[in-house]
Amino acid sequence: MAPHGSNPLFSHLTQDIRVEVNPETEAQERSNNTSSKGPGVLGWLNHEVFRRDCLDRKLERHHITGIAFSGAVGIGIFTIPGEIMALGGPVGALLAFIFAALVIFCVMRCLAEMVSVRPVTAPLIDFPHTFVDEALGFTVGIMYWLANCMSMVTLTIAAAMFTQYWPSSFGMTSATFVLLLAMFFMNACGVQLYGRMEWVFKWFKIALLLGCILLMILIRAGVGPGKVDGNYAISPGFKPTGFLAGDQPAIGGTGGRILAVWTCTTMAMFQFMGGEMALVTSGEAKRPMHDLPIAARYMYLLPISFYLVAILFLGLNVNYLDPRLYHSHIANLGESRLVGVQTAALSPFVIAIENAGIKALPGFLDACFLFSAWTAANSALYVSSRTLFTLAQRSAFPLIRKTIGRTNNGHTPLAAIIVSFIPGTLAFLGIRVRERAFREPIHVFGRLYTGPVLCIYAAECLAFLRFLAAIKFYKRTIDRDSPFYRLRHYRAHWQPLWAILGFTLCTLLMLFSGWSAIYDLCAKSAGVDWRDSVVDLVASYLGPIIFALVLITYKIVRKTTLRDMNDMRDVWFVKDVPDEDDEKNGPKIKHKNRFWEFLSWVR
């Protein structure tokens, strides 16, 4: 077997991107660029435009938390809970949220420990590449880029549709163009300004979530002229309703309840994903060795906590049989059940406010939802561009390395941003979202995020299991039970239980994500168009199929095999990872109380 890192696609994976360019290095770089300048477009681009190959390490920890939180909280929490409640009832929705939170908890504990040992650039690609197979690392990179591009498309369409809430002449075309243009220029303006803006967005979203939760509590307490009735027809109180089709159980009994919760869990996964975005900043973080492990440990807990409280109070305020709630497995008024992107009118928060008779807030919330969707799309462009930049730097093709794999004079990966931005133009399909021919591909785009990311999460859990096996193999080099390891790194408790559980849940959710579409096709459910079920089936499995095809193709072409333990001798002590402030000030003193340590990372 070839030695570790011999493949040109990933030959520099264990080396971090340079941090600063001193005058001598800069002069040498200009000299090299001048001497290598040749005729043609490539020579001109390499000499005049893409002159650097390093990112700026200017992201402080509050920038990292801002990017992670803003990317994780999009529009899902404000619209998808209505669909989940309509299918599983209030308790079914709460159980689905708890199971989805458990999946994220398992995955992030694995990532937090691995990044504390290897705080390298592009850790999501590095971990499966280093500990499992370079083909898996490459596949994770490609699919993570694709998933975030599709997320950017869906969120941009959602943001543009929110502009149609108010009666005006500002159409979908103009809204989409303005949103895409603002997104591109914000990503192209430099990472320091971008990080500051994301920090502002984080606090806006925290205030929005807190405000929505407080409003649900007040409505339940009786605020507003309307009356909230929690005694529902089919399932009084808060029992799981089972798998419903309209107001009748399509699958009765305990089996129907289990399948309803399972389907709701696959829906809930979309809004719980995104905590791993904190690790994407590793190439631009000032102190990756200190900041990234703690960010991976804590930041995902904040949105998860908000989500669980929000779904609890939504279940207390909104009747799951309310006809205004979108139901994904029945046709509504003879129309297709595939809405493509849900709008504010389908939000359970808006429905609860309307039921309470509060007239001014729905329009205000629509504006907030618009901004939340756009900022999440903005984060998706950032993540996809940095992922593509890392892949390009390790490419075997000179044209890709010297354009997409380089930065401009401001150390911004402009070419990677442009290439990642191009799929975002698919958002213009939203102009005709009311037409069935356009609604179907939009529905597929939305599902092309959840499926691949579930595959990526499973790959990271598998990488952690191999990581543990390698530590046991090199016990004299690195001992996970030693005091030095506990002081220097993060040691996740109850491992490998969390990794095994995370891998199992992600695999099962991915494999059975389309069972309901198969059921609708086989049972010929009343009121369900077979064409909608086929589209839903394709949307469920297209991402995992592409993941498998990329993985198999790479393995066949490059003839890769599972990493041998002997190849992992030098992976434990990473060089060239800057942490200057920590070296000057000595080891960081950890808070004895983990709650206060968590709060110190909220800012």
C-alpha positions as CSV (number, residue, x, y, z in Angstrom):
1,M,0.0,0.0,0.0
2,A,1.1,3.5,-0.8
3,P,2.4,5.5,2.2
4,H,0.1,8.0,3.9
5,G,-0.6,11.2,1.9
6,S,1.1,9.9,-1.3
7,N,-2.0,10.7,-3.4
8,P,-1.6,14.1,-5.0
9,L,-5.2,15.0,-4.2
10,F,-4.5,14.9,-0.5
11,S,-0.7,15.1,-0.4
12,H,-0.8,18.1,2.0
13,L,-3.7,17.2,4.2
14,T,-1.6,16.9,7.3
15,Q,-0.1,20.3,6.8
16,D,-2.0,23.4,7.7
17,I,-2.3,26.4,5.4
18,R,0.2,29.2,6.0
19,V,-0.8,31.9,8.3
20,E,1.2,35.0,7.4
21,V,3.4,35.9,4.6
22,N,6.6,37.8,5.6
23,P,8.2,40.3,3.2
24,E,10.9,37.9,2.1
25,T,8.3,35.1,1.4
26,E,6.0,37.6,-0.4
27,A,8.9,38.8,-2.6
28,Q,9.9,35.2,-3.4
29,E,6.3,34.4,-4.2
30,R,6.0,37.4,-6.6
31,S,9.3,36.3,-8.2
32,N,8.0,32.7,-8.7
33,N,4.8,34.0,-10.1
34,T,6.6,36.2,-12.6
35,S,9.0,33.5,-13.7
36,S,6.2,31.0,-14.0
37,K,4.0,33.3,-15.9
38,G,3.2,31.9,-19.3
39,P,1.0,32.7,-22.2
40,G,-2.7,32.1,-22.0
41,V,-5.4,32.6,-19.4
42,L,-3.8,30.3,-16.8
43,G,-0.6,32.4,-16.7
44,W,-2.5,35.7,-16.5
45,L,-4.8,34.5,-13.7
46,N,-2.0,33.0,-11.7
47,H,0.1,36.2,-12.0
48,E,-2.4,38.9,-11.8
49,V,-5.5,37.7,-9.9
50,F,-4.9,34.5,-7.8
51,R,-1.5,35.3,-6.3
52,R,-1.8,33.7,-2.9
53,D,-2.3,30.2,-1.7
54,C,-3.2,30.9,2.0
55,L,-6.2,32.1,4.0
56,D,-6.2,34.8,6.6
57,R,-6.3,33.5,10.2
58,K,-8.4,36.4,11.6
59,L,-11.5,34.6,13.1
60,E,-11.8,35.0,16.8
61,R,-13.9,32.5,18.8
62,H,-17.0,34.8,18.7
63,H,-16.7,34.9,15.0
64,I,-16.5,31.1,14.9
65,T,-19.6,30.7,17.1
66,G,-21.4,33.3,15.0
67,I,-20.8,31.4,11.7
68,A,-21.8,28.1,13.3
69,F,-25.0,29.4,15.0
70,S,-26.1,31.5,12.0
71,G,-25.6,28.5,9.6
72,A,-27.4,26.1,11.9
73,V,-30.4,28.3,12.5
74,G,-32.1,28.9,9.2
75,I,-35.8,28.7,8.3
76,G,-36.5,25.1,9.3
77,I,-37.4,25.7,12.9
78,F,-39.9,28.3,11.9
79,T,-41.8,26.2,9.2
80,I,-41.0,22.5,9.4
81,P,-42.5,21.9,13.0
82,G,-45.9,22.5,11.5
83,E,-45.5,19.6,9.1
84,I,-44.0,17.4,11.8
85,M,-46.9,18.2,14.2
86,A,-49.5,17.5,11.5
87,L,-48.0,14.0,11.0
88,G,-46.9,12.9,14.4
89,G,-49.0,15.0,16.8
90,P,-47.5,17.2,19.6
91,V,-45.8,14.3,21.5
92,G,-44.6,12.7,18.3
93,A,-43.0,15.9,17.2
94,L,-41.3,16.3,20.6
95,L,-40.0,12.8,20.4
96,A,-38.7,13.3,16.9
97,F,-36.9,16.4,18.0
98,I,-35.3,14.5,20.9
99,F,-34.1,11.7,18.6
100,A,-32.7,14.2,16.1
101,A,-30.9,16.0,18.9
102,L,-29.5,12.7,20.1
103,V,-28.0,12.0,16.6
104,I,-26.3,15.4,16.6
105,F,-25.0,14.9,20.1
106,C,-23.4,11.6,19.2
107,V,-21.7,13.1,16.0
108,M,-20.5,16.3,17.6
109,R,-18.9,14.4,20.6
110,C,-16.9,12.4,18.1
111,L,-15.8,15.5,16.1
112,A,-14.9,17.4,19.2
113,E,-12.4,14.8,20.4
114,M,-10.8,14.3,17.0
115,V,-10.4,18.0,16.3
116,S,-8.7,18.4,19.7
117,V,-6.1,16.0,18.6
118,R,-5.9,17.1,14.9
119,P,-7.0,20.8,14.6
120,V,-6.0,20.8,10.9
121,T,-7.5,22.6,8.0
122,A,-10.7,20.9,6.7
123,P,-11.1,18.4,9.5
124,L,-14.3,17.0,8.1
125,I,-12.3,15.8,5.1
126,D,-9.2,15.0,7.1
127,F,-10.7,12.6,9.6
128,P,-12.2,10.0,7.2
129,H,-9.1,10.4,4.9
130,T,-6.6,9.9,7.7
131,F,-8.3,7.1,9.7
132,V,-10.5,5.3,7.2
133,D,-9.8,5.7,3.5
134,E,-8.7,8.6,1.3
135,A,-11.6,7.8,-1.0
136,L,-14.0,8.4,1.8
137,G,-12.3,11.7,2.7
138,F,-12.6,12.9,-0.9
139,T,-16.3,11.8,-1.1
140,V,-17.1,13.6,2.1
141,G,-15.5,16.8,0.7
142,I,-17.4,16.6,-2.6
143,M,-20.8,15.8,-1.0
144,Y,-20.4,18.4,1.7
145,W,-19.8,21.0,-1.0
146,L,-22.8,19.8,-3.0
147,A,-25.1,19.7,0.1
148,N,-24.3,23.2,1.1
149,C,-24.8,24.5,-2.5
150,M,-28.3,22.9,-2.5
151,S,-29.0,24.3,0.9
152,M,-28.0,27.8,-0.4
153,V,-30.5,27.4,-3.3
154,T,-33.4,26.2,-1.1
155,L,-32.8,28.9,1.5
156,T,-32.6,31.7,-1.1
157,I,-35.9,30.6,-2.7
158,A,-37.4,30.6,0.8
159,A,-36.1,34.1,1.6
160,A,-37.4,35.4,-1.8
161,M,-40.8,33.8,-1.2
162,F,-41.1,35.6,2.1
163,T,-40.9,38.9,0.3
164,Q,-44.3,38.1,-1.3
165,Y,-46.1,38.3,2.0
166,W,-46.6,42.0,1.6
167,P,-48.6,43.3,-1.4
168,S,-46.0,45.1,-3.5
169,S,-44.6,45.2,-7.0
170,F,-41.3,43.7,-5.8
171,G,-41.5,40.3,-7.6
172,M,-39.7,37.1,-7.1
173,T,-37.1,37.8,-9.8
174,S,-36.0,41.1,-8.2
175,A,-36.0,39.6,-4.7
176,T,-33.9,36.6,-5.8
177,F,-31.4,38.8,-7.7
178,V,-30.9,41.2,-4.7
179,L,-30.5,38.4,-2.2
180,L,-28.0,36.5,-4.3
181,L,-26.0,39.7,-5.1
182,A,-25.9,40.7,-1.4
183,M,-24.8,37.1,-0.5
184,F,-21.9,37.1,-3.0
185,F,-20.5,40.5,-2.0
186,M,-20.7,39.7,1.7
187,N,-18.6,36.5,1.2
188,A,-16.2,38.3,-1.1
189,C,-15.5,41.2,1.3
190,G,-12.9,39.4,3.4
191,V,-13.2,36.9,6.3
192,Q,-12.8,39.4,9.2
193,L,-15.7,41.5,8.1
194,Y,-17.7,38.4,7.3
195,G,-17.0,37.0,10.8
196,R,-18.1,40.2,12.5
197,M,-21.4,40.3,10.5
198,E,-22.1,36.6,11.3
199,W,-21.6,37.4,15.0
200,V,-24.3,40.1,14.7
201,F,-26.6,37.6,12.9
202,K,-26.1,35.1,15.7
203,W,-27.4,37.5,18.3
204,F,-30.3,38.5,16.0
205,K,-31.3,34.8,15.7
206,I,-30.9,34.2,19.5
207,A,-33.2,37.2,20.1
208,L,-35.7,35.9,17.5
209,L,-35.8,32.4,19.0
210,L,-36.2,33.7,22.5
211,G,-38.9,36.1,21.4
212,C,-40.9,33.3,19.6
213,I,-40.6,31.0,22.6
214,L,-41.7,33.8,25.0
215,L,-44.6,34.6,22.7
216,M,-45.8,31.0,22.7
217,I,-45.7,31.0,26.6
218,L,-47.7,34.2,26.7
219,I,-50.2,32.9,24.2
220,R,-50.6,29.7,26.3
221,A,-51.1,31.9,29.4
222,G,-54.0,33.7,27.7
223,V,-52.5,36.8,26.0
224,G,-54.6,37.9,23.0
225,P,-58.3,38.0,22.3
226,G,-58.3,34.5,20.7
227,K,-58.8,31.3,22.6
228,V,-56.2,28.4,22.4
229,D,-57.8,25.0,22.8
230,G,-55.5,22.1,23.6
231,N,-58.2,19.4,23.7
232,Y,-57.9,17.9,20.2
233,A,-60.4,15.6,18.5
234,I,-58.6,12.4,17.6
235,S,-56.0,12.2,20.3
236,P,-57.1,14.3,23.3
237,G,-54.2,15.7,25.3
238,F,-50.8,15.0,23.9
239,K,-50.5,11.4,22.9
240,P,-48.7,10.5,19.6
241,T,-51.3,10.4,16.9
242,G,-49.9,7.8,14.6
243,F,-49.3,8.0,10.9
244,L,-52.2,10.2,9.7
245,A,-53.6,10.9,6.3
246,G,-55.8,14.0,6.9
247,D,-57.8,13.4,10.0
248,Q,-57.8,9.6,9.8
249,P,-55.0,7.2,10.7
250,A,-53.4,5.8,7.5
251,I,-51.5,3.2,9.6
252,G,-53.2,2.5,12.9
253,G,-52.0,1.2,16.2
254,T,-48.6,1.3,17.8
255,G,-46.9,0.6,14.4
256,G,-48.4,3.7,13.0
257,R,-47.2,5.8,15.9
258,I,-43.6,4.4,15.6
259,L,-43.6,5.1,11.9
260,A,-44.9,8.6,12.4
261,V,-42.2,9.4,14.9
262,W,-39.6,7.9,12.6
263,T,-40.8,10.0,9.6
264,C,-40.9,13.1,11.8
265,T,-37.3,12.4,12.9
266,T,-36.0,12.4,9.3
267,M,-37.8,15.7,8.7
268,A,-36.4,17.2,11.9
269,M,-32.8,16.3,11.0
270,F,-32.7,19.2,8.5
271,Q,-33.1,21.9,11.1
272,F,-30.7,20.2,13.6
273,M,-27.8,19.9,11.2
274,G,-25.1,22.6,10.9
275,G,-23.2,22.3,14.2
276,E,-20.2,21.0,12.3
277,M,-19.8,24.3,10.5
278,A,-17.7,25.5,13.4
279,L,-14.9,23.1,12.1
280,V,-15.0,24.6,8.6
281,T,-13.5,27.7,10.0
282,S,-10.3,25.8,11.0
283,G,-8.3,27.3,8.1
284,E,-9.1,30.9,9.2
285,A,-9.3,30.5,13.0
286,K,-6.7,32.4,15.0
287,R,-6.4,29.7,17.7
288,P,-7.7,26.5,16.2
289,M,-6.0,24.3,18.8
290,H,-8.0,25.9,21.6
291,D,-11.1,27.3,20.0
292,L,-12.3,24.5,17.7
293,P,-12.6,21.7,20.2
294,I,-14.7,23.8,22.6
295,A,-16.8,25.2,19.8
296,A,-17.5,21.6,18.6
297,R,-18.4,20.7,22.2
298,Y,-20.8,23.5,23.1
299,M,-22.2,25.5,20.2
300,Y,-24.6,22.9,18.9
301,L,-26.2,22.7,22.4
302,L,-27.6,26.3,22.1
303,P,-29.9,25.8,19.0
304,I,-30.9,22.3,20.2
305,S,-32.1,23.7,23.5
306,F,-34.1,26.4,21.7
307,Y,-35.6,23.8,19.4
308,L,-36.8,21.5,22.1
309,V,-38.4,24.3,24.1
310,A,-40.0,25.7,21.0
311,I,-41.6,22.4,19.8
312,L,-43.0,21.8,23.3
313,F,-44.8,25.1,23.5
314,L,-45.9,24.9,19.8
315,G,-47.6,21.6,20.7
316,L,-49.5,23.4,23.5
317,N,-50.7,26.2,21.2
318,V,-51.4,24.7,17.8
319,N,-54.0,22.0,17.0
320,Y,-52.2,19.3,15.0
321,L,-55.5,18.9,13.0
322,D,-55.5,22.6,11.9
323,P,-56.0,22.5,8.1
324,R,-53.5,25.3,7.7
325,L,-50.7,23.0,8.7
326,Y,-48.9,21.5,5.7
327,H,-49.2,17.7,5.5
328,S,-46.6,16.0,3.3
329,H,-48.6,12.9,2.7
330,I,-51.9,14.1,1.5
331,A,-52.9,16.4,-1.4
332,N,-54.5,19.7,-0.4
333,L,-57.5,20.9,-2.3
334,G,-56.6,18.8,-5.4
335,E,-53.1,20.4,-5.6
336,S,-49.8,18.6,-5.5
337,R,-48.6,17.9,-1.9
338,L,-45.1,19.0,-2.9
339,V,-44.9,22.7,-1.9
340,G,-41.2,22.9,-2.7
341,V,-40.5,25.6,0.0
342,Q,-42.8,26.4,2.9
343,T,-43.8,30.0,3.5
344,A,-44.7,32.0,6.6
345,A,-48.3,31.2,6.1
346,L,-47.6,27.6,7.0
347,S,-45.5,28.5,10.1
348,P,-47.0,27.1,13.3
349,F,-45.8,30.3,15.0
350,V,-47.8,32.5,12.7
351,I,-50.8,30.1,13.0
352,A,-50.6,30.4,16.8
353,I,-50.4,34.2,16.7
354,E,-53.4,34.3,14.3
355,N,-55.4,32.0,16.6
356,A,-54.6,34.3,19.5
357,G,-55.9,37.3,17.5
358,I,-52.7,39.3,17.5
359,K,-52.8,41.1,14.2
360,A,-49.5,43.0,13.9
361,L,-47.0,40.3,14.5
362,P,-47.4,37.9,11.5
363,G,-45.9,40.5,9.1
364,F,-43.1,41.3,11.4
365,L,-42.2,37.6,11.9
366,D,-42.3,37.2,8.1
367,A,-39.6,39.8,7.8
368,C,-37.6,38.0,10.5
369,F,-38.0,34.7,8.8
370,L,-36.8,36.2,5.5
371,F,-33.6,37.5,7.2
372,S,-33.0,34.2,9.0
373,A,-33.3,32.3,5.7
374,W,-30.9,34.6,3.9
375,T,-28.3,34.6,6.6
376,A,-28.3,30.8,6.6
377,A,-27.9,30.7,2.8
378,N,-25.0,33.2,3.3
379,S,-23.4,30.7,5.7
380,A,-23.9,27.9,3.2
381,L,-22.0,29.8,0.6
382,Y,-19.2,30.4,3.0
383,V,-19.0,26.7,4.0
384,S,-19.2,25.4,0.4
385,S,-16.5,27.8,-0.9
386,R,-14.1,26.9,1.9
387,T,-14.7,23.2,1.3
388,L,-14.1,23.6,-2.4
389,F,-11.0,25.7,-1.8
390,T,-9.5,22.8,0.3
391,L,-10.4,20.2,-2.3
392,A,-8.9,22.4,-5.1
393,Q,-5.6,22.8,-3.2
394,R,-5.2,19.1,-3.2
395,S,-6.2,18.6,-6.8
396,A,-4.0,16.8,-9.3
397,F,-5.0,19.3,-12.0
398,P,-2.8,22.5,-12.3
399,L,-5.6,24.6,-13.6
400,I,-7.8,23.9,-10.6
401,R,-4.9,24.3,-8.1
402,K,-3.8,27.6,-9.5
403,T,-7.3,29.2,-9.8
404,I,-9.9,27.7,-7.4
405,G,-7.1,26.6,-5.0
406,R,-5.7,30.1,-4.7
407,T,-6.8,33.4,-3.1
408,N,-6.6,37.0,-4.2
409,N,-4.3,39.6,-2.6
410,G,-6.7,39.9,0.3
411,H,-6.4,36.2,1.0
412,T,-10.0,35.6,0.0
413,P,-10.7,32.4,-2.1
414,L,-12.6,34.4,-4.7
415,A,-12.5,31.7,-7.4
416,A,-13.9,29.1,-5.0
417,I,-16.7,31.6,-3.9
418,I,-17.6,32.2,-7.6
419,V,-17.7,28.5,-8.5
420,S,-19.8,27.7,-5.4
421,F,-22.1,30.7,-6.1
422,I,-22.9,29.4,-9.6
423,P,-25.3,26.7,-8.4
424,G,-27.1,29.4,-6.3
425,T,-28.5,30.8,-9.6
426,L,-30.8,27.7,-9.5
427,A,-32.8,29.8,-7.0
428,F,-34.3,31.6,-10.0
429,L,-36.5,28.5,-10.4
430,G,-38.4,29.8,-7.4
431,I,-39.9,32.5,-9.7
432,R,-42.3,29.9,-11.0
433,V,-42.6,27.8,-7.8
434,R,-46.4,27.7,-8.1
435,E,-46.0,25.6,-11.3
436,R,-45.7,21.9,-10.7
437,A,-42.8,21.4,-13.2
438,F,-40.7,23.8,-11.2
439,R,-42.0,22.8,-7.7
440,E,-40.6,19.2,-8.1
441,P,-36.9,20.1,-8.7
442,I,-37.1,22.6,-5.8
443,H,-38.4,19.8,-3.6
444,V,-35.5,17.6,-4.7
445,F,-32.9,20.4,-4.0
446,G,-34.3,20.7,-0.4
447,R,-33.8,17.0,0.2
448,L,-30.3,17.0,-1.3
449,Y,-28.9,18.5,1.9
450,T,-30.2,16.0,4.5
451,G,-29.3,12.8,2.7
452,P,-25.7,13.6,2.0
453,V,-25.1,15.1,5.4
454,L,-26.4,12.0,7.1
455,C,-23.9,10.0,5.1
456,I,-21.2,12.4,6.1
457,Y,-22.1,12.1,9.8
458,A,-22.0,8.3,9.5
459,A,-18.5,8.7,7.9
460,E,-17.3,10.9,10.8
461,C,-18.6,8.4,13.4
462,L,-16.8,5.6,11.5
463,A,-13.6,7.7,11.4
464,F,-13.9,8.1,15.2
465,L,-14.1,4.3,15.7
466,R,-10.9,3.9,13.6
467,F,-9.4,6.8,15.6
468,L,-9.9,4.9,18.8
469,A,-8.5,1.7,17.3
470,A,-5.4,3.6,16.2
471,I,-4.9,5.1,19.7
472,K,-4.9,1.6,21.1
473,F,-2.5,0.5,18.5
474,Y,-0.1,3.4,19.3
475,K,-0.7,3.4,23.1
476,R,3.0,4.2,23.8
477,T,2.7,7.3,21.6
478,I,-0.6,8.6,22.7
479,D,-2.6,7.3,25.7
480,R,-6.2,8.4,25.9
481,D,-6.3,7.6,29.6
482,S,-3.2,9.6,30.5
483,P,-3.4,12.9,32.5
484,F,-1.5,14.6,29.6
485,Y,-4.2,13.6,27.1
486,R,-7.0,14.9,29.4
487,L,-5.1,18.2,29.9
488,R,-4.2,18.7,26.3
489,H,-7.2,17.3,24.5
490,Y,-10.9,16.7,25.0
491,R,-11.8,13.2,26.0
492,A,-15.4,12.3,25.4
493,H,-17.0,10.0,28.0
494,W,-18.8,6.8,27.2
495,Q,-17.0,6.3,23.9
496,P,-17.3,4.3,21.7
497,L,-20.9,4.1,22.6
498,W,-21.8,7.5,21.2
499,A,-19.9,6.8,17.9
500,I,-21.6,3.4,17.4
501,L,-25.0,4.9,18.2
502,G,-24.4,7.9,15.9
503,F,-23.3,5.6,13.1
504,T,-26.3,3.3,13.5
505,L,-28.9,6.1,13.7
506,C,-27.4,8.0,10.7
507,T,-27.3,4.9,8.6
508,L,-30.9,3.9,9.5
509,L,-32.3,7.4,8.9
510,M,-30.6,7.5,5.6
511,L,-31.7,4.0,4.5
512,F,-35.3,4.4,5.5
513,S,-35.8,8.1,4.8
514,G,-38.1,7.3,1.8
515,W,-40.2,4.6,3.3
516,S,-43.3,6.7,3.4
517,A,-43.1,7.4,-0.3
518,I,-42.8,3.7,-0.9
519,Y,-45.8,3.1,1.3
520,D,-47.9,5.7,-0.6
521,L,-46.9,4.0,-3.9
522,C,-47.7,0.5,-2.8
523,A,-50.8,1.2,-0.8
524,K,-52.1,3.7,-3.4
525,S,-53.1,6.1,-0.6
526,A,-56.2,8.0,-1.3
527,G,-55.7,11.6,-2.5
528,V,-52.0,11.0,-3.2
529,D,-50.7,11.4,-6.7
530,W,-48.2,8.7,-7.7
531,R,-46.1,11.2,-9.4
532,D,-45.6,13.1,-6.1
533,S,-44.6,9.9,-4.4
534,V,-42.0,9.2,-7.1
535,V,-40.5,12.6,-6.8
536,D,-40.4,12.2,-3.0
537,L,-38.7,8.9,-3.4
538,V,-36.1,10.3,-5.7
539,A,-35.5,13.2,-3.4
540,S,-35.0,10.9,-0.4
541,Y,-32.3,8.7,-2.0
542,L,-30.6,10.8,-4.7
543,G,-28.1,12.2,-2.3
544,P,-27.0,8.9,-0.8
545,I,-26.8,7.3,-4.2
546,I,-24.5,10.1,-5.5
547,F,-22.4,9.7,-2.3
548,A,-22.0,5.9,-3.1
549,L,-21.2,6.5,-6.7
550,V,-18.5,9.1,-6.0
551,L,-17.0,6.8,-3.3
552,I,-17.0,3.7,-5.6
553,T,-15.7,5.6,-8.6
554,Y,-12.8,7.1,-6.6
555,K,-11.8,3.7,-5.2
556,I,-11.9,2.1,-8.6
557,V,-9.9,4.8,-10.3
558,R,-7.3,5.4,-7.5
559,K,-7.3,1.8,-6.3
560,T,-7.5,2.9,-2.6
561,T,-7.8,0.5,0.3
562,L,-8.6,0.8,4.0
563,R,-5.9,2.7,5.9
564,D,-3.4,0.5,7.6
565,M,-2.5,1.2,11.2
566,N,1.2,1.6,10.3
567,D,0.3,4.6,8.2
568,M,-1.0,6.5,11.2
569,R,2.3,6.7,13.1
570,D,2.8,10.5,12.5
571,V,-0.8,11.8,12.6
572,W,-0.9,12.5,16.4
573,F,1.2,15.6,16.7
574,V,0.3,18.0,14.0
575,K,2.8,20.7,13.0
576,D,2.3,24.2,11.8
577,V,-1.0,24.7,13.6
578,P,-0.8,28.3,15.0
579,D,-1.9,29.0,18.5
580,E,0.4,31.9,19.4
581,D,-1.8,33.4,22.1
582,D,-2.0,30.2,23.9
583,E,1.8,29.7,23.8
584,K,2.4,33.2,25.2
585,N,-0.2,33.0,28.0
586,G,0.4,29.4,28.9
587,P,-2.3,26.7,29.2
588,K,-5.8,27.9,29.4
589,I,-7.5,27.4,32.8
590,K,-10.7,25.5,32.4
591,H,-13.8,26.5,34.3
592,K,-14.6,24.0,37.0
593,N,-18.3,24.5,36.3
594,R,-19.1,23.3,32.8
595,F,-22.2,25.5,32.7
596,W,-20.1,28.7,33.1
597,E,-17.7,27.3,30.5
598,F,-20.6,26.9,28.2
599,L,-21.8,30.4,28.9
600,S,-18.4,31.9,28.2
601,W,-18.8,30.6,24.6
602,V,-22.2,32.0,23.9
603,R,-21.0,35.6,23.4
